[in-house]
Amino acid sequence: MPLRIQEIHPALVHYPLALLPTALVADALGAATGSETLLGMGKICIAATLVTGTVAGAFGFVAQEAANTNEHTHALLATHRNGNLAVLGITALMTADRIGRRRPTPGYLAWGAVALGIAGYTAYLGGRMVYEHGLGVKPAGGVRTEDAPELRVDNVAEPAAVATDHLRTGLHDVPRDLGRGEFAPALGREA
């Protein structure tokens, strides 16, 4: 069964979602016990969170552009996307801070807890979009099949071109939506 470009995002999101709490726990335990092994693990895991989150986010833009949305699912998607951009920004700052230090600071751990909370909420929204509303699910009418070419060995160029276009369009959507005041439009609505 061939893979479609929008299906890459959900396959990748588990990495940053697992690495962020791993980094925080390793750093907290390392700071508490003085374990250099745990401190090193925390430093590596927060950097890996940033890298894998960036890649998952790029494919999130691709998936966003392949999905059929309505007013409600667009609000969920925009909140999911913008929350994850905030997590990525926090993680970038945390990585820059942590790389330069032997031990994590209390501020670093506090920001990590904030990022973890936001990431948990955006993961919940991602699940709601798919499982409750069928966003991106072909039988539910949640995907524009013309924008979802199959990724096969003999068909790499077309999906790559579509993915590049979706990434460009998805990045363009962020300032447009933010300009409309859509920072977290799903908050306060029933998901």
C-alpha positions as CSV (number, residue, x, y, z in Angstrom):
1,M,0.0,0.0,0.0
2,P,1.6,3.3,-1.0
3,L,2.2,6.1,1.4
4,R,0.6,9.5,0.8
5,I,2.5,12.6,1.7
6,Q,0.0,13.8,4.4
7,E,0.4,10.5,6.2
8,I,4.1,11.2,7.1
9,H,3.1,13.8,9.7
10,P,1.2,11.4,12.1
11,A,4.1,8.9,11.7
12,L,6.6,11.5,12.9
13,V,4.8,13.3,15.8
14,H,5.5,10.5,18.3
15,Y,9.3,11.3,18.3
16,P,9.1,14.9,19.8
17,L,6.2,13.9,22.0
18,A,8.3,11.1,23.5
19,L,11.6,13.0,23.5
20,L,10.4,16.2,25.3
21,P,9.3,14.4,28.5
22,T,12.3,12.2,28.3
23,A,14.6,15.2,28.2
24,L,12.8,16.8,31.1
25,V,12.8,13.7,33.3
26,A,16.5,12.9,32.6
27,D,17.5,16.5,33.3
28,A,15.5,16.7,36.5
29,L,16.8,13.4,37.8
30,G,20.3,14.3,36.7
31,A,20.1,17.6,38.5
32,A,18.8,15.9,41.6
33,T,21.3,13.1,41.7
34,G,24.3,14.7,40.0
35,S,24.3,11.9,37.4
36,E,26.4,13.0,34.4
37,T,24.8,10.2,32.3
38,L,21.3,11.6,32.9
39,L,22.4,15.2,32.4
40,G,24.0,14.2,29.0
41,M,20.9,12.3,28.1
42,G,18.7,15.4,28.9
43,K,20.9,17.6,26.7
44,I,20.8,15.2,23.8
45,C,17.1,14.6,24.1
46,I,16.1,18.2,24.1
47,A,18.2,18.8,20.9
48,A,16.6,15.7,19.4
49,T,13.1,17.1,20.4
50,L,13.9,20.3,18.4
51,V,15.1,18.4,15.3
52,T,12.2,15.9,15.3
53,G,9.7,18.5,16.1
54,T,10.9,20.7,13.2
55,V,10.6,17.8,10.8
56,A,7.2,16.7,12.1
57,G,6.0,20.3,11.9
58,A,7.1,20.7,8.3
59,F,5.1,17.6,7.4
60,G,2.3,19.0,9.5
61,F,2.1,21.9,7.0
62,V,2.0,19.4,4.2
63,A,-0.8,17.5,5.8
64,Q,-2.7,20.7,6.6
65,E,-2.8,21.6,2.9
66,A,-4.1,18.2,1.9
67,A,-7.0,18.3,4.3
68,N,-10.6,19.4,3.7
69,T,-11.6,21.7,6.5
70,N,-14.8,23.5,7.5
71,E,-15.0,26.4,10.0
72,H,-14.9,24.1,13.0
73,T,-12.0,21.9,11.8
74,H,-10.1,24.9,10.6
75,A,-10.3,26.3,14.1
76,L,-9.0,23.0,15.6
77,L,-6.2,22.8,13.0
78,A,-5.1,26.4,13.5
79,T,-5.0,26.0,17.3
80,H,-3.1,22.7,16.8
81,R,-0.6,24.3,14.4
82,N,-0.1,27.5,16.4
83,G,0.3,25.7,19.6
84,N,2.9,23.4,18.1
85,L,4.7,26.4,16.7
86,A,4.8,27.8,20.2
87,V,6.2,24.5,21.5
88,L,8.8,24.5,18.8
89,G,9.9,28.1,19.7
90,I,10.1,27.2,23.4
91,T,12.0,24.0,22.5
92,A,14.5,26.0,20.4
93,L,15.1,28.4,23.3
94,M,15.4,25.5,25.7
95,T,17.9,23.7,23.4
96,A,20.0,26.9,23.0
97,D,20.0,27.3,26.8
98,R,20.7,23.7,27.6
99,I,23.6,23.2,25.1
100,G,25.5,26.0,26.9
101,R,25.1,24.6,30.4
102,R,26.2,21.5,32.3
103,R,23.0,21.4,34.4
104,P,19.5,22.6,33.6
105,T,18.2,25.7,35.4
106,P,14.8,25.8,37.2
107,G,13.6,28.2,34.5
108,Y,14.5,25.6,31.8
109,L,12.6,22.9,33.6
110,A,9.6,25.3,34.1
111,W,9.5,26.2,30.4
112,G,9.8,22.5,29.6
113,A,6.7,21.9,31.7
114,V,4.9,24.7,29.8
115,A,5.9,23.2,26.5
116,L,4.9,19.7,27.6
117,G,1.4,21.0,28.6
118,I,0.9,22.8,25.3
119,A,2.2,19.7,23.4
120,G,-0.3,17.5,25.3
121,Y,-3.2,19.8,24.4
122,T,-2.2,20.0,20.7
123,A,-1.8,16.2,20.5
124,Y,-5.3,15.9,21.9
125,L,-6.6,18.3,19.2
126,G,-4.8,16.3,16.5
127,G,-6.6,13.2,17.7
128,R,-9.9,15.0,17.9
129,M,-9.5,16.3,14.3
130,V,-8.9,12.8,13.0
131,Y,-11.1,10.6,15.2
132,E,-14.0,12.9,15.9
133,H,-14.2,14.9,12.7
134,G,-12.5,12.7,10.1
135,L,-10.1,15.5,9.1
136,G,-7.6,13.9,6.6
137,V,-9.5,10.7,6.5
138,K,-10.4,9.9,2.9
139,P,-13.7,7.8,3.5
140,A,-14.9,10.7,5.7
141,G,-14.3,13.2,2.9
142,G,-11.5,14.7,5.0
143,V,-8.8,14.7,2.3
144,R,-8.5,16.4,-1.1
145,T,-7.3,13.4,-3.1
146,E,-6.0,15.5,-5.9
147,D,-3.6,17.1,-3.4
148,A,-2.5,13.7,-2.0
149,P,-0.4,11.9,-4.5
150,E,0.9,8.4,-3.7
151,L,4.6,8.2,-2.6
152,R,6.1,5.3,-4.5
153,V,9.6,4.5,-5.7
154,D,8.5,5.2,-9.3
155,N,6.6,8.3,-8.3
156,V,8.9,10.5,-6.1
157,A,8.9,13.7,-8.0
158,E,5.2,14.5,-7.9
159,P,4.8,14.0,-4.1
160,A,8.0,16.0,-3.5
161,A,6.7,18.9,-5.6
162,V,3.2,18.7,-3.9
163,A,4.9,18.5,-0.5
164,T,7.1,21.6,-1.2
165,D,4.0,23.5,-2.4
166,H,2.0,22.5,0.7
167,L,4.9,23.5,3.0
168,R,5.1,26.9,1.3
169,T,1.3,27.4,1.4
170,G,1.1,26.1,5.0
171,L,3.8,28.6,6.1
172,H,1.9,31.3,4.3
173,D,-1.3,30.4,6.2
174,V,0.3,31.2,9.6
175,P,0.6,35.0,9.3
176,R,-2.7,35.2,7.5
177,D,-4.5,33.3,10.3
178,L,-2.7,35.2,13.0
179,G,-3.5,38.5,11.3
180,R,-7.2,37.5,11.6
181,G,-6.7,37.1,15.3
182,E,-6.7,33.3,15.0
183,F,-4.1,32.4,17.7
184,A,-6.0,29.6,19.2
185,P,-9.5,29.7,17.7
186,A,-10.6,26.3,19.1
187,L,-10.1,27.4,22.7
188,G,-13.5,28.2,24.2
189,R,-15.3,26.1,21.5
190,E,-16.4,22.5,21.9
191,A,-13.7,20.4,20.3
